[in-house]
């Protein structure tokens, strides 16, 4: 049997490798369109390749199956010259292969919804002619693994992800007809004038290609290397499992409540308090008071916050509370934002409460790098036993990343005339991979408020110098894997040379040098480590790209969810006293048939067809209101409709409006269709 591999033939082949749903009639992909545009399609027989003249357009039935090919009067000859790849300089067209009829063909215009339907139906292959076992994996026609790009004549053959390139097609037709190519605006290019004025922006918006191609997916970098250009995995359509799990975990942590908790039910305007620090053993070294930390939801804005309570604090001067004001104005990505402070007696004592941003599933650097020795704990805050203390090597890259983020926070703090004063492993939150935030800032300003300074501008020069020393100690302790190594810094610095560069060692040494020896400032630190900051920035940019790419996979999720919700609200709805007239006739009937077409498709043998590309492709075309036509067949095979996705979309919208008009308690807002 001949084995066609190109043009229509590859469509047939795809039907066998990934059979189409019963009754599916994708007229846009009919073989004749390919022939009309590109003048030839490729056939292969006994290992040889042949060109099929464009005049075949008038005889589509001649190549609908392999068996019909054998009866064709213009049968291909084994002596025909072999297929030669398209030359780029001819715009993908070989003049010798173009018939005069094709050359004079009118430019292609997409079908509108009311255009007459073409009867280029592709006869369905029967089970006796083809069996799936005979067929290798579908490869789009014209796919050249060396180039890794689709040839223009195959743009629409791959279904999802390939995309019909109207620009290429138009150019090809123009060059075929020998006419000069008009200037075609590419609406996706940046405005060459570089202007950001509203007028320029809106003028360009009118140039978007119609119909909109919102049903096509285009993968963004970074790419997986081991897939061919036309291949997609189901993961490409959704957010990655790891990322989903991570966000799910954060979500659960944010929503967590303790049903039988002994913690206060309310504190000021906060409710649902959950303790984050479950240890009864409290350390008052840093603030001079034992501290407790809770997650709580504000009834004012519904957001979740972290509340830090200083137990037993007695406010003696109202101005002390005001010392937090300048901290509220600081907005830096490497800090935990502080929102408010108030006193309370709700715990039975006099407590001071600081309201801060809540970062779910975060841990402190102390918990992360010194799990046992620094905390003297056997359990982490989730009740899991901590590993035996085993200091792990921390890469130099991580240390520079910490240094860069803390330096960025210190830059803002010092520029605001303040000092952090708490650069301690237990007061730095790790909120993501190598992503840290300086926590508990401003607390010491309130707690150590000096009443004699009221009305005077307090100077934090000494504290700022001390911040740099604390930063040096922190990096040294993490690098050495020991929380108390800063007590003997010289020995520890010598030890660092074995694992880290001299540059890091010198930097720590400079930070640790006593303030009186030389004038140190955050600006000097930043200029000295600028080279390392650039590396950190580059890593962050890569991480940002990865997240953006992950975000792009969810581009269509919301739209698809809305379509599914609407379809399920409309279909199989029982009639009752409130819904007398609800029946699935008229428009609703073909919505039902469309549902079968999308979800209940079967292959040529009648087996269920589970094809994610088909389902997503159909739903996206539906949402975009594509003018592509499909044939819907009833389950008994008695009724068939040829409709466009646009028609179905309109039917769904109408039915949903009817339904929305009848309901008085819809969860879906009427305004948000
Ligand atoms: N803003 C926040 N968002 C989310 N979790 C936080 C926040 N602040 C602290 N936590 C968590 O609360 C826990 C306790 O934090 P805390 O700052 O009290 O550290 P600690 O090691 O208990 O220090 P101390 O011994 O001084 O109380 C830590 O696990 C930390 O991850």
Boltz pocket constraint, residues with backbone or C-beta under 6 A from the ligand:
constraints:
  - pocket:
      binder: B
      contacts: [[A, 276], [A, 277], [A, 281], [A, 282], [A, 283], [A, 286], [A, 291], [A, 292], [A, 293], [A, 306], [A, 336], [A, 356], [A, 357], [A, 358], [A, 359], [A, 360], [A, 361], [A, 362], [A, 363], [A, 364], [A, 366], [A, 367], [A, 381], [A, 426], [A, 427], [A, 429], [A, 439]]
      max_distance: 6.0
